[in-house]
C-alpha cells in the first residue's frame, strides 16, 4: 500500500508554524507612483485574455472548429440530399438532438473561461532594476510560502493598501514582466485571484 500525505487541518497548521514568520519590507529606494486603472483598462482586463495562448485557444475552439463542423455537416447533407431547413430526408423521419447538446456544451465551456480577478493599482517605478528586484522578491515569497498577496506587493514597493489586498494574490507570477511606460517602468502582473 502506498503512503499518502495526510491532509488534516492539524498538519497544515504545524507546517505553517514551521515556516519562518512572513516579513515583507520595502526594497525600493526610488520614487513609486500608484496609478489607478481607467474604465477602458478595466474593460479590457475583463474581456481580453491575459496571454496569446488563451486567444489562440478561443479562436480555434470557438470559431474555427464550429465553422469546420458546419462545413462538413453541410457537405454530408448535400451528398445525402437532406434539406438543410427541415433537417429531413424525404423518406426518413429523424429528431435532431445534436443542436440541443451542442448548445449546452458551448455554454458550459464558455462559463469556465471567464476568470475574474481583483482590481489593484498599477505600480510605476523610476528604475528597471528595482522593478526586477521586486519581481525576484515576489518569486522568493512564492517559493517560501506558496503565494504572495497584493498587500505583500504593495509592501515591497512602499505603497499603502487596504485590508482586502491581503485576500488576493498569486501563486505563480511566471507571466509577470517589467514594461517601459511614459513615466518609468511598470510591473505587469497577472490577474490577482482569491487566496485560500
BELTA-V380776 format. One record per residue. PSI is psi in whole degrees, -180 to 180 (999 if undefined). D_CENTER is the distance of its C-alpha to the mean C-alpha in whole Angstrom. Layout:
PSI;D_CENTER, PSI;D_CENTER
This chain:
139;38, 152;35, 123;34, 146;31, 134;29, 153;30, 36;27, 160;29, -36;28, -44;31, -40;30, -41;26, -38;29, -42;31, -45;28, -34;27, -30;30, -17;31, 147;28, 154;29, 135;29, 116;26, 114;27, 121;25, 158;27, 131;27, 3;27, 131;27, -24;31, -175;30, 149;29, 132;26, 132;25, 124;22, 119;21, 147;20, 139;18, 176;20, -41;20, -42;19, -39;16, -42;14, -44;15, -34;13, -34;10, -44;10, -22;12, 127;11, 156;8, -40;6, 167;9, -31;12, -39;11, -38;9, -46;12, -44;15, -43;14, -50;14, -44;17, -51;19, -35;18, -10;19, -57;21, -50;23, -48;23, -36;25, -43;27, -40;28, -43;29, -40;31, -46;33, -43;34, -43;35, -38;37, -45;39, -43;40, -44;41, -40;43, -39;44, -7;45, 30;47, 133;44, 129;44, -38;40, -47;41, -24;43, 19;41, 152;44, 156;47, -27;50, 12;52, 148;49, 131;47, 138;43, 131;40, 94;37, -17;34, -45;32, -38;31, -45;30, -44;28, -38;26, -44;25, -43;24, -43;22, -41;20, -45;19, -42;18, -34;16, -33;14, -33;14, -19;11, -33;9, 125;9, 114;6, 151;8, -180;8, 136;11, 108;13, 162;14, 148;17, 142;17, 129;19, 126;22, 158;24, -32;28, 131;27, -38;25, -42;26, -38;25, -41;22, -38;22, -39;23, -45;21, -40;18, -42;20, -37;21, -39;18, -41;18, -42;21, -39;20, -41;17, -39;20, -48;22, -8;20, -8;17, 164;15, 135;15, 167;15, -36;15, -40;19, -43;19, -47;18, -38;20, -40;23, -34;23, -6;23, 32;26, 138;24, 143;25, -155;22, 178;22, -36;22, -24;19, -23;17, -19;18, -6;16, 150;13, -150;11, 147;10, -2;11, 127;10, 32;11, -32;12, 0;10, 151;12, 166;15, 125;18, 149;19, 128;22, 175;23, -40;26, -9;27, -128;26, 125;22, 139;19, 111;16, 112;13, 154;10, 175;7, 136;6, 125;8, 161;8, 137;11, 140;14, 999;16
